[in-house]
Amino acid sequence: MRVRHTAYFDLDADVVEPAPTGPGIVVAADMQLFTETGECPGEVLVFAQGGYLSWLEVCSWSDDVEVNLAAARRWLQPSS
């Protein structure tokens, strides 16, 4: 797996209380990405550090399908 894109969050810890995740870094959420054809080229991971959302990574498992933030957003949208 190689990380293609990372987005960092900037939260004011003086205004918001931490979630009860404990110290350290944890994966707060993860979701596999599926293309319109059903292929699974990667995943999205959301990390928390010390109880605060810290960053999001879009990871690619494939060299055949470009996985980036825009593609991840499109694949995570419910079909209408």
C-alpha positions, 0 to 999 in steps of 0.5 A: 500500500502506498499513500497518495494523498494526505489531508491534515486537520487543524482543530482548536483543542481549547474549544473542543474536548477530545473523544474518549480514544485514549492517548496515542494515534488510532484509526478512527475510521476506514473505508475501502474504495470501490469504483463504478465497475466494482474494483477496489483500488484503495481505501480512506483512513481517518486518524485521531491523535490524543482524541482529536481527528488529526489527518485523513489518508487516501491509500492506493493498492493499484497502479492501474487506477488513479486514487486521489482525494477527488476520486475517493470523494466520488466513489464514497458518494451514494449513487443516485 
